[in-house]
Amino acid sequence: ESYGPISAYESFPWAVNDDSATFTGSHVQYLDVKRDELRNFMAHENSAESMMTGAGNMINTMYNLKGELVGPRTMDGGPTTTGAHFSNTDAAGNYVIGGGTTLATPAIADWLMQSLCSAHIVMRHQWPGGHGVENSLFMTNEEWINIIDDSDYTGLSAHAIDIETMTSYAVGAFTLGGFEKIVEFNSGHSDYVTFAIGGYNGAFGSLSHATAARTALGIPRADSNPWVSPQDIVPGRFYIGRKGFNAQGIAASDFLSRNGLAYGQVYGFAVDNSDVDFAWRDAWHEVDPRINGDVMQGAFYPIEWRWDGEVKNFEHDGSWGFQDAPVGAPANTVFWTGAGPDVSAKKNEHCTPDPNGAHAFYLGSTAGYIGKYEFPTLGTLIAAVASDPVADAFPASIPGTYTAFVGTGTNSLSSQIDLGGKGLRADGNTQITHMDGGAVEKDRFEDVDGLEVFASLDGDYMLIQEDSGNTFGERMFITKLGEAGDLSFKFIAQSGGSGNTRNSNGVGVPAGTNLGGGSHEFSGTFDLSGLLKKDAYGKYMVKANAQQGVAKRAADKLVAINDKLLMVGLQAHNLIGGVISAFNNDRGGQLYIYQPAI
């Protein structure tokens, strides 16, 4: 998550399209690793250097939302009329990133790739039956940004990177509200793809100009209330895409069309607000006792908007649609947002697919709760519209449920946290509780960020990462799902924090990079175990072929949780000095291999 000129320092630039354009800010990079040595890494006594055979930037070629090759930014203050990186501009190509009336333009590059948050590899046909994308790709996304006052703006897109060709394509079909994480789950149909979507939904700084522009379009809300900034007014949501069609619904074979990322529909979870148990999502989780297994009934309904391939300013985007009535829904049905259609609520954070191929995904919140959205008839409903030549290509609605796994409320979590003798804080207390801002002890999860569910030989497990400003370091936990009653959260690690004595005494790796105590952020995880699993003949079960996606999912499930190797990312936001600063490396951090011992 690099912020370029927005945060006053820029990472070293990377070039695309035969060096015709450059980017500062976030990078997407790769490591080539010897699989045999990685498999034995936990017994490896030396550094990982011998395991590495290569590294570099992942993107060589890059296309924008118009399908143009990204080119150089116009430097005379005028618009970039061809090849603009629209995450930095309005629809005409005018650069608008900054604050107040002051532009924050890159000093060492053309464009800013802003805050690539948690990304996810999407392997070809990773679900049984040939279900899933047609090309293995890396799905990443810009999360938030600041724009200058009173300016038009396009929005923040996702980016789908073709791994084989190292080509990145801007994706407009998920809306342009900026995202935390976008993951594929099983669509149940070989001609369709489905992706769960998490994130802010319009965190661009001031949106007063865009809100006024939305109002000026003359499109009334169903409840006649005025449009407001859409940031964090968003339900659990997903996207259904039809493979082989472009944004206009015409048969096509380009990369985005082939993979179902051009022609599709966004859906949001909606509920009956006349139900006796109704409350807006954040408040519903605060009801005591809100416990593991509590359910909210509902259905997924489409928003009015659908991506048509035309780049427009943000007032035309689908991000506003969750303030309106769900399309085709009965009376009293409302999108189940955090605090209603008029109030910015807590943020939807990381989502993660059901790893067993069910029509379901999990979603966390900065309010500290986690839940699972399930919709078992999705495949049947998609099959019905796919086979009807006169019907629209997407279901009118999809019945579903939401189940709370971490209910929060004011319920104490201390009895559910197992520190395993670890988790000592610098003040002599432990990470059983969360120290918020140096003053408030919280007996609950705070700002759940990273979230991943793994399938194993002995069941499904969820890894939870906070990004919360914990004075004594961010916490990471793992828990087994499918258990009756309260879940048990096993403490894994802590890192960073202004009250952490290592941090406050200038300790950093590399030495000399710590300029003062500050926050760290565990940021995503990936199950390596299927890639490293061998069969009875000593051969790897996952091979570089067309079946590698579904083979990895199957192999993951054959590895017991305590035999798994999980890759964990850590951002160290305060490690910005020394060699890191000298080489414009943005900030410190680490990739870890974690083997559970539960």
Buried (B, 14 or more C-beta within 10 A) or exposed (E): BBBBBBBEBBBEBBBBBEEBBBBBBBBBEBEEBEEEBBBEBEEBEEEBEEBBEEEEBBBBBBBBBBBBBBBBBBEEEEBBEBBBBBBBBBBBBBBBBBBEEEBBBBEEBBBBBBBBBBBBBBBBBBBEBBBBBBBBBBBBBBBBBBBBBEBBBBBBBBBBBBBEEBBBBBBBBBBBBBBBBBBBBBBBBBBBBBBBBBBBBBBBBBBEBBBEBBBEEEEEBEEEEEBBBBBBBBBBBBBBBBBBBBBEBEEBEEBBBBBBBBBBBBBBBBBBBEEEEBBBBBBBBBBEEBBBEBEBEBBBBBBEBBBBBEBBBBBBBBBBBBBBBBBEBEEEBBBBBBBBBBEBBBBBBBBBBBBBBBBBBBBBBBBBBBBBBBBBBBBEBBBEBBEEEEEEBBBBBBBBBBBBBBBBBEBEBEEBBBBEEEBEBBEEEBBBBBBBEEEEEBBBBBBBBBBBBBBBBEBBBBBBBBBBBBBBBBBBBBBBBEEEEBBBBBBBBBBBBBBBEBBBEBBBEEEBBBBEBBBBBBBBBBBBBBBBBEEEEEEBBBEEEEBBBBBBBBBBBBBEBEBBBBBBBBBBBBBBBBEBBEEEBBBBBEEBBBEBEB
